[in-house]
Amino acid sequence: MTDPSSSSTAPPDRQSGPTSAPVLRRGLKVLGTLLITLSAISPASSVFIIAPGVVAQAGSGAFWSFVVAAVVGVFMAFVYAELASAYPLTGGEYAIVARTLGKLPGFVTLGLLMVTQLLIIAVIALGVGTYLEVLIPGLPGPLVAAVTTALVTALAVFDVKLNAWITGVFLVIEMIALLVVSALGLFDPARPLGELITAPVAASDGVVGPAALGLITAAAAVAIFSYNGYGSAVYFGEETTNAHRGIARAILWALAITVASELIPVTAVLLGAPSLEELFAAENMMGYFVTAQAGSTVNTVISLAVALAILNAVLAIILITSRMVFSTGRDAAWPGTISRALAAVHPRTGTPWIATIATGAFATALCFVDKDLLLVVTATSIVAVYAALCLAVLNGRRNKSTEHAAYRMPWFPVAPVLALAALAYVVWQNAMDPVIGRPSLLITAGIGVVSALYYLLVVRRRGTWELKGAEDDD
């Protein structure tokens, strides 16, 4: 990683509004921002919920799928770090794209994020009941998810420093669970590492045989999303001290920790599973592995830790999404009364309290929507956002709108160009999938079109959408 502090910075063109624009309180250190970001990624949730899908597709070749995804993650982390060090704004991706590519692409990015971020909260919250069933069988999933989201929303209104430490404590528990899973496989392996590297196998119609390269690379598309979230640090740019340098460091560290905390446990499971055939056929792969290696009691404890990790992720993502919603109000993206309400900052906690409550309320209601529909809507939107950011960093270098960035990625433009190539492959893979991928691409395109029309026919004509940011650079 390149040291973000190695480059100098010039005062950024933040396109700030009047001095009366709502300002969030700078109370976070880089560590606090990193803790919230890692909690939003939730490595334990990825290992227990997303990784089994990669293993089901690529078999023991999932090792290589996660390695390839890590390489793509490095490319995107470089992109995020450079852009975020130039514009460490609460609006996140939409605020960056609008300043580097133009307001129309920025508003389309906003539309995609507004829809998917709210849905993602519900998707993750629905996992709480699944893992609590080890204690209370038959829990109504949507109701548990809704109650969880509502309670977490109330907590999210409080001071961001308090929430950073709460997420930090939960994150430690999550990491301990991953360490246990890693130890169960690495200290008692059933096969050598060389077998995973040189002779990966996968199941096809119940028969285990050599894993095809196509299966491994296709599964990497899913593994990419298991690492996703390291760029979320930018949403706390206006609440983090020395944000121009600090946010870049938080992004790069978040990616490094995420890769280690997901790749190592996945590798351990593939090495330590008593039978790959039984692992591939198991309805709950991670439950099978932990139970086989350590017994049902340890599996119950690990399941509870995963439930806590999911709850922690819900809290972190509500914190992130509410910052974006606050920024839309401050930028006057909506009618006057709504924008002013969303831009309100609580005088005591210094947090965007109305935006937080609105975010939680919508997400709570979405917990009762069919989960398969939620997955279809959210599956590919991040691809469009990633592509916009790659184009943004390329254009930012060209038109010098990111010239003041405190972090400059190494080997430019290798990272954004290769990331765009990987994203194109992901789009192609999704287009070949008639069940989730293709409908998701069509929905993503539809959201983009609706967002563009709203901007062109309403927002631009009204002429009130202003790109505002923090008044200071400290």
C-alpha angles and dihedrals in degrees: 000000000000114000107250089209092061093080127068123235134217124206106282126232096242096171089226122190127225120318089256092066111124112266128200121223117259102226106129127098119208089262092058091049090049092051093053091045093051090047090055091051089047101195092198091056090050093049095047100036109025103028094062088060090054091048092048089056103037102022112205086346084080085090090067091040090060092044091053090046090052090056090052088046090056090052092051093043089057089051093048093045095053094045094043092050088055095044112018091177133155089234089069118189098002092052091050096046092047091054096046106031102023140269097284095056088042093055092046088053089050091052092052092048096045091057100039099041092056092046093047090058090057093044091054095042090056088066093065094075092047093062096037089060089083085075103027113028118207098028112168101247100205093047093049090048093049094048090047092051093047093050093046091050090058089053093047091062091068126088113307092229090059090050091048091058093044091053088045093057092047090046091056090055090049092051092049089055090052091048090054092051090048092050092050090059105031096047094045107031121179093198137020124264090240089067091060092047101044106022112030116176134200137188121252118180089342094307119113116219142140113320112242118234089235091058092050095049092044090052089051087070088065093042090056089064093048087066094043120121105059089111091060089089088083091070089070094049093112092049098045123087116238087009099172091067101021099056092054090052091048091052095049094045091047091055093047094048092044094052092049095045093050105033095049097052092044090051090047092053092050091048098043105038106118090221126018089198091058092042093053091046096046117112089214105031097183092045090051092050097047093044092048093049103037111007137254096293093060089045089055092050092048091048090054090049089053090050088053090048090054091050089050091051091052090054093048095047092048088053090051097044094046089056090055091047089050090052092052089055093047089049089051094237091153136045113301101261094046093046093050092050094049090049093056116124119204108244094220105036097031091223131128092255102172092046088050094051091046091050092049093046093054092044091049091054091047090059087080093056117101108275094221090057090050090052093049092051095047101036102093107015091095088061090062092046092049091049091050090052092050090052089045094056091046092049092042090060091045098049094031093236088133095041091115094057113135090212124053117189120236122249095015126219094021095086100052094039094051091042090054090051091051091048091051088055091050090052091050091050091050092048088058092055110083094184105057111344102057096042089047092053090051092049091048090052090047093052089050092051093048091048092050092049092049090052095046098042101034117012100042093044091050089050095206102112105111125175105232132175143167116315094225137049098213 
